[in-house]
Amino acid sequence: MRNVTVLADGRILAIGSGKKTATNIDAMIAVFTRDGQLDKAFGTEGNIISDLGGPADAWYGVAFTPDKKFILLSSEASCPS
């Protein structure tokens, strides 16, 4: 995880990267309940993994709007073959 923040309702938002396959790292968002369990009401079983187009994708930063939406800063890296 690259960035962790506590939401106004006490849940925990964590962003960074995760692996779907052995050769591809994708950007990942996870939300945890106050007691540290994945919040199954968010995404797929508590997380969202997004392929941003590169072999090493990640979310690096998060900002919140006044209407409680969030904006994510991403990065993707290309690896030489």
N, C-alpha and C positions, 0 to 999 in steps of 0.2 A: 504494500500500500504506500502511496506517495503523499496522501493528504487525508486527514481524519478530522471531522468536525461534529459537534453535538448540535442537533436540530432543536428548534424551540420546544418541541414536544418531548424532548429527552432521548429520542432515538439517535443512533450514531450512523453517520454517513461516511463511508470509506471509499476512496477512489484510487486507482492505480492500474495494474494489469493482472491478467490471469491467463492460464493456458487452457485452450480447448483441445489442442493436439500437441504432440511432442515437438512439432517444428514451427508452430505459430503462436506468438504471444499477442493477445488482444486486450484492448482497453476494458476495464471492469469497474462497475459501481456496485457496492453492497450496502445494504441498510440493515442495522442490527437494532433489536429492541433494547429497552433500558437494562435488561438483565443479560445482554450480550449474545442472545440468540439471533440467528438470521430472521429478519422480518419477512415471513412468507407472503405477506400482502404486497410486497414490492417486487416488481419484475418477475423473473422465473425463480421461485423458491428463495427469494431474498436478494437476488443479484441480476445484473444485466451485463452481458459480455458482448462487446461490439468490435467487429473487424473493421478497422479504419483503412485497410488497404496495404499495409506493410507487414513485414514479418515480426516487428517488435513495436506494437501500438501501446499507448498508455494515456490515461488521463493524468494531468499534472496539477491542475488547480481548479478551484470551484468558487463561484460567486453567487450570491443570492439576490433575487429581484424583490421589490417591495411586496409583490403578490405571492411570495414564497415559492417561486420557481427557482431552479438553479441553472447556471451556465457553466459548462465545463471547458477547460483549456486542454487541448489534446496535442499529441505528438505521435508521429509514426516514423520509423527508421527503416531505411533500406540497407540491406547487408550485401556487400559485394559477393559475387558468385565465384 
